[in-house]
Amino acid sequence: MRDFLKEKVFVSRAELEDGENATSARCRTERGGDGLSLEEYRLDTCARCYIYLPPFAFVSRDRKLRYNLASGLLFDTGTNASFPADPGNTSHPLYDTFASDLFARKWIKCCEAALDCCVKMREDPPPDQGSLWCPRTWDGWQCWDDTPAGETASSPCQEHVYFRSEPSTCPKFAEKKCWDNGTWYMNEWRNEWSNYSGCGRVDRMRRLQTFHIATYAVSIFFLLPALFIFTTYKQLQVHRIAMHRNLFAALLVNATLVITFKAVVILDELDNSGNRRTILEAW
């Protein structure tokens, strides 16, 4: 499981140090506030990168470590032992909780991206003080720049947010809404929220399901007059034709049920997927 850690896979703390400013600089996260010190940020963001991974990334739900909001540490409910989230520690027990090396790499990539974001937050010049801005921040998966109030920021979807597929060859973007008062959009759970639906296949699936509904509707359009003819003309009331009539009736029922299921269940699920609690809030 840990052989790949022989490579350089994690940004060291020394790469973030910048003289005396290293201890005073603070980096903001999706938890809000004025930000965290470098060490707090490093441990907290990496712990939350672990917690935000989907359930199938782990050997089992029971093996997954839990997150302590107060301390920013991970802890094992079985032993009650707490651990800092440190990818550089090759003997860290959390490596044994991953279902495969793939998910361990995803976690490390997220940790690296969080530290790169902190570097960027510290190095970028401050925004124009004469206007309202949503503050630069790390949202749990990727980095967001200062954004003018009332605008929606977009950012390319990062590789580590794809767990069961490779990133799209065509650029896809996540979005984050900045309100007119200079605060980031919060969902109904009062958590800062970024819209990652653009990174997935929801739009493609919606178009595909709509196409399916249209093709079944065309089938119904032609089946109805055929059934009308079969049942109306007495010359066609023979056993040989009855088989075709029953077949057409079965196709009509099937098409009606498929359209109903796709329109009521699947499209409704796709339309509402962006309004539900995401894995970024599942801790």
Residue pairs with C-beta under 8 A, 6 or more apart in sequence:
1 95
1 96
1 98
1 101
1 104
2 90
2 95
2 104
4 101
4 104
4 105
5 87
5 90
9 87
9 105
9 108
9 112
10 87
10 88
10 108
10 111
10 112
11 112
11 115
11 116
12 88
13 38
13 39
13 42
15 115
16 22
16 38
16 42
16 115
16 118
16 119
18 25
18 122
21 122
22 38
23 37
23 38
25 37
25 38
25 122
26 34
26 35
26 36
26 37
26 41
27 35
27 36
27 38
27 41
27 117
27 118
27 121
27 122
27 138
28 34
28 35
28 36
28 121
28 135
28 136
28 137
28 138
29 35
29 36
29 41
29 44
29 45
29 48
29 137
29 138
29 139
29 140
30 137
30 138
30 139
30 140
30 191
30 192
30 280
31 44
32 192
35 41
36 44
38 118
40 72
41 114
41 118
42 114
42 115
42 118
43 72
43 73
43 84
43 85
43 86
44 72
45 111
45 114
45 115
45 118
45 138
45 140
46 85
46 86
46 87
46 107
46 110
46 111
46 114
47 67
47 72
47 73
47 74
47 84
47 85
48 67
48 140
48 283
49 85
49 107
49 110
49 111
49 114
49 140
49 141
50 65
50 67
50 74
50 85
50 94
50 107
51 66
51 67
51 74
51 282
51 283
52 110
52 140
52 141
52 279
52 280
52 282
52 283
53 103
53 106
53 107
53 163
53 279
54 163
54 279
55 61
55 64
56 99
56 163
56 164
57 98
57 99
57 103
57 106
57 163
58 64
58 97
58 98
58 99
58 103
59 96
59 97
59 98
59 99
62 77
62 78
63 96
63 97
64 97
65 74
65 75
65 76
65 83
65 93
65 94
65 97
66 74
66 75
66 76
66 77
67 73
67 74
67 75
67 283
68 74
68 75
68 82
71 82
73 82
73 83
73 84
73 85
74 82
74 83
74 84
74 85
74 94
75 81
75 82
75 83
76 82
76 83
76 93
81 93
83 92
83 93
83 94
85 94
85 111
86 92
87 107
87 108
87 111
95 104
98 104
98 107
103 163
106 160
106 163
107 160
109 158
109 159
109 160
110 141
110 160
113 141
113 142
113 143
113 158
113 160
114 138
116 143
117 138
117 142
117 143
118 138
120 136
120 143
120 145
121 136
121 137
121 138
121 143
124 136
124 145
124 146
126 146
127 133
127 146
131 148
131 149
132 148
132 149
132 180
132 181
132 182
133 146
133 147
133 148
133 149
133 178
133 182
134 144
134 146
134 147
134 148
134 149
134 153
134 176
134 178
134 179
134 182
134 183
134 184
135 146
135 184
136 143
136 144
136 145
136 146
137 143
137 144
137 184
137 192
138 144
139 176
139 192
139 194
139 280
140 280
141 158
141 160
141 161
141 174
141 194
141 196
141 280
142 155
142 157
142 158
142 161
142 174
142 194
143 155
144 153
144 155
144 176
144 194
145 153
147 153
147 176
147 178
148 178
149 178
149 179
149 180
149 181
149 182
150 178
150 179
150 180
151 178
152 175
152 176
152 177
152 178
153 175
153 176
153 177
153 178
154 173
154 174
154 175
154 176
155 173
155 174
155 175
155 176
156 171
156 172
156 173
156 174
157 167
157 168
157 172
157 173
157 174
157 196
157 198
157 199
159 167
161 174
161 196
161 199
162 199
172 198
172 199
173 198
173 199
174 194
174 195
174 196
174 198
174 199
175 194
175 195
175 198
176 184
176 185
176 193
176 194
176 195
177 184
177 185
177 195
178 184
178 185
179 185
184 192
184 193
185 192
185 193
186 192
186 193
187 193
187 277
187 281
189 277
189 281
191 280
191 281
193 278
193 280
193 281
194 280
195 274
196 278
197 203
197 273
197 274
202 270
202 273
202 274
205 270
206 267
206 270
206 271
209 262
209 266
209 267
209 270
210 267
212 258
212 262
213 258
213 259
213 262
213 263
213 267
216 255
216 258
216 259
217 255
217 259
219 251
219 255
220 252
220 255
220 256
220 259
223 248
223 251
223 252
223 255
224 252
226 248
227 245
227 248
227 249
227 252
229 236
230 236
230 241
230 244
230 245
230 248
231 245
236 245
